[in-house]
Amino acid sequence: MKSKQEVLDSIITQGMLPLFFYENAEVSVEVTRTLYKAGIRVFEYTNRGEAALENFKKMKSLQQDEMPDLHLGIGTIKSVDEADAFINAGADFLVSPIVNPEVAKMAHDRNMLWIPGCMTPTEIYTAQCNDAALIKLFPANILGPDFLTSIKELFRGQLFMPTGGVELDAKNIATWFRAGVCAVGMGSKLISKKVLEDKLYDQLFTDTQTAINLVQTSR
């Protein structure tokens, strides 16, 4: 298990957090390999299907065998039971679509990074009260960069990352960084359903490198 600060530093340095789920374990493993080859050193697998835990265990085994410097986290964690299962499977950090103080405590007791999803100032404040070092603005396509511009002075020093609808587009990514985010979450706009279903690993490799370059030039 990687430390909280180590994972947080990796996300900030990378400037983006890829995330995906796919029910096929072999595809999930190959996507992991492809992201790593393209330069990714931290990403999130999402707990969005019955196969998620078993797939994650296979991906964790790959990480340990081939890519020890990869930080592999689990997303869509809403309950303590879900958090416990994936922590036992070796998750390096936890991402949630909500603010659950019990999940926050479980993570903090283990010196793990916990990234809760927030949509309102009240949720952001609650996340801060539970020591959220990084807060996910979700869903980002509904909130938009103007939301962060409007509220960031209320939460000076807080790190934010939009997830949900961030485009593989120079203008979109640059607008988010100008608004003040430290990283962007990249889901289906990067790892699309077509890429997964058709096993378009070469395309994913190229698109991932493009995303990394767009992030670096947008800061």
LUMTOR-938382 format. One record per residue (C-alpha): residue in three letters; x, y, z. Coordinates in steps of 0.05 Angstrom, whole numbers, padded with zeros to 5 digits, always signed. Example, Ala and Ser with C-alpha at 12.3 -4.5 7.8 and 13.67 -1.06 7.14 Angstrom:
// LUMTOR-938382
Ala+00246-00090+00156;Ser+00273-00021+00143;
END
This chain:
// LUMTOR-938382
Met+00000+00000+00000;Lys+00027+00068-00019;Ser+00024+00126+00030;Lys-00027+00182+00025;Gln+00025+00235+00008;Glu+00060+00191-00043;Val-00004+00179-00082;Leu-00026+00252-00077;Asp+00041+00275-00103;Ser+00036+00226-00161;Ile-00033+00252-00181;Ile-00010+00324-00178;Thr+00053+00309-00218;Gln+00015+00270-00271;Gly-00040+00322-00273;Met-00093+00272-00293;Leu-00126+00210-00265;Pro-00151+00160-00316;Leu-00209+00117-00292;Phe-00249+00059-00321;Phe-00286-00005-00308;Tyr-00297-00064-00354;Glu-00327-00131-00337;Asn-00275-00171-00375;Ala-00213-00184-00332;Glu-00166-00195-00391;Val-00186-00129-00422;Ser-00178-00094-00355;Val-00108-00122-00348;Glu-00089-00101-00419;Val-00116-00031-00408;Thr-00072-00027-00346;Arg-00011-00048-00386;Thr-00028+00002-00441;Leu-00037+00061-00393;Tyr+00028+00044-00360;Lys+00066+00039-00426;Ala+00038+00107-00445;Gly+00067+00139-00383;Ile+00012+00133-00331;Arg+00035+00120-00260;Val-00030+00129-00222;Phe-00101+00111-00242;Glu-00169+00090-00215;Tyr-00208+00027-00229;Thr-00281+00038-00213;Asn-00325-00008-00171;Arg-00383-00009-00221;Gly-00398-00082-00233;Glu-00399-00150-00200;Ala-00331-00168-00230;Ala-00296-00107-00202;Leu-00264-00139-00141;Glu-00238-00201-00177;Asn-00214-00159-00235;Phe-00179-00112-00187;Lys-00142-00170-00155;Lys-00115-00191-00223;Met-00094-00119-00238;Lys-00061-00114-00170;Ser-00022-00178-00185;Leu+00001-00148-00251;Gln+00022-00084-00215;Gln+00064-00123-00165;Asp+00097-00165-00218;Glu+00110-00114-00274;Met+00099-00043-00250;Pro+00116-00032-00176;Asp+00117+00044-00185;Leu+00044+00045-00208;His-00007+00071-00157;Leu-00072+00032-00167;Gly-00134+00059-00134;Ile-00207+00040-00131;Gly-00266+00086-00144;Thr-00341+00087-00133;Ile-00331+00068-00060;Lys-00393+00087-00021;Ser-00391+00042+00040;Val-00343+00016+00093;Asp-00355-00056+00069;Glu-00334-00037-00002;Ala-00274+00001+00024;Asp-00252-00058+00068;Ala-00257-00108+00010;Phe-00213-00067-00036;Ile-00164-00047+00018;Asn-00154-00120+00032;Ala-00144-00131-00043;Gly-00087-00080-00042;Ala-00119-00013-00064;Asp-00069+00044-00059;Phe-00123+00097-00051;Leu-00199+00106-00048;Val-00244+00150-00091;Ser-00317+00161-00074;Pro-00376+00195-00110;Ile-00401+00218-00041;Val-00375+00241+00027;Asn-00379+00183+00076;Pro-00342+00200+00141;Glu-00336+00127+00160;Val-00298+00112+00095;Ala-00256+00174+00108;Lys-00237+00148+00177;Met-00219+00079+00150;Ala-00173+00110+00098;His-00141+00159+00147;Asp-00128+00104+00198;Arg-00087+00070+00144;Asn-00053+00133+00119;Met-00089+00124+00052;Leu-00111+00179+00005;Trp-00187+00187+00004;Ile-00217+00229-00052;Pro-00291+00244-00041;Gly-00338+00271-00094;Cys-00372+00337-00080;Met-00423+00380-00116;Thr-00439+00435-00066;Pro-00402+00481-00018;Thr-00433+00444+00040;Glu-00407+00378+00015;Ile-00338+00409+00004;Tyr-00338+00435+00076;Thr-00359+00367+00102;Ala-00304+00334+00062;Gln-00254+00383+00091;Cys-00279+00367+00162;Asn-00261+00295+00146;Asp-00191+00314+00123;Ala-00199+00306+00048;Ala-00133+00328+00018;Leu-00161+00325-00052;Ile-00235+00334-00071;Lys-00267+00309-00134;Leu-00316+00357-00167;Phe-00370+00311-00192;Pro-00403+00311-00241;Ala-00357+00360-00273;Asn-00398+00368-00337;Ile-00456+00394-00295;Leu-00415+00439-00250;Gly-00366+00467-00301;Pro-00303+00508-00290;Asp-00343+00570-00270;Phe-00367+00534-00208;Leu-00297+00526-00183;Thr-00279+00597-00201;Ser-00338+00621-00160;Ile-00324+00581-00096;Lys-00249+00569-00093;Glu-00237+00631-00050;Leu-00283+00601+00003;Phe-00236+00541+00007;Arg-00166+00570+00000;Gly-00112+00517-00005;Gln-00160+00460-00021;Leu-00140+00416-00079;Phe-00194+00400-00131;Met-00200+00352-00189;Pro-00260+00351-00237;Thr-00286+00283-00259;Gly-00343+00267-00306;Gly-00344+00297-00375;Val-00274+00326-00379;Glu-00259+00326-00454;Leu-00196+00303-00490;Asp-00191+00373-00517;Ala-00139+00427-00506;Lys-00188+00483-00493;Asn-00231+00443-00444;Ile-00171+00418-00404;Ala-00137+00487-00404;Thr-00202+00519-00379;Trp-00204+00473-00319;Phe-00131+00487-00301;Arg-00142+00562-00307;Ala-00201+00554-00259;Gly-00153+00525-00208;Val-00154+00449-00209;Cys-00091+00409-00194;Ala-00111+00350-00239;Val-00168+00326-00283;Gly-00203+00259-00281;Met-00207+00226-00349;Gly-00259+00171-00357;Ser-00300+00152-00418;Lys-00273+00210-00459;Leu-00205+00175-00456;Ile-00222+00102-00444;Ser-00286+00096-00485;Lys-00334+00039-00490;Lys-00311+00028-00562;Val-00238+00024-00540;Leu-00256-00028-00488;Glu-00303-00069-00531;Asp-00259-00069-00593;Lys-00193-00075-00554;Leu-00165-00013-00587;Tyr-00101-00012-00545;Asp-00059+00025-00597;Gln-00111+00081-00599;Leu-00113+00083-00523;Phe-00037+00088-00521;Thr-00037+00147-00569;Asp-00096+00182-00536;Thr-00065+00174-00467;Gln+00000+00206-00490;Thr-00041+00262-00521;Ala-00078+00272-00456;Ile-00013+00275-00416;Asn+00015+00326-00465;Leu-00048+00369-00462;Val-00046+00370-00387;Gln+00027+00390-00385;Thr+00017+00446-00434;Ser-00046+00471-00399;Arg-00014+00485-00332;
END
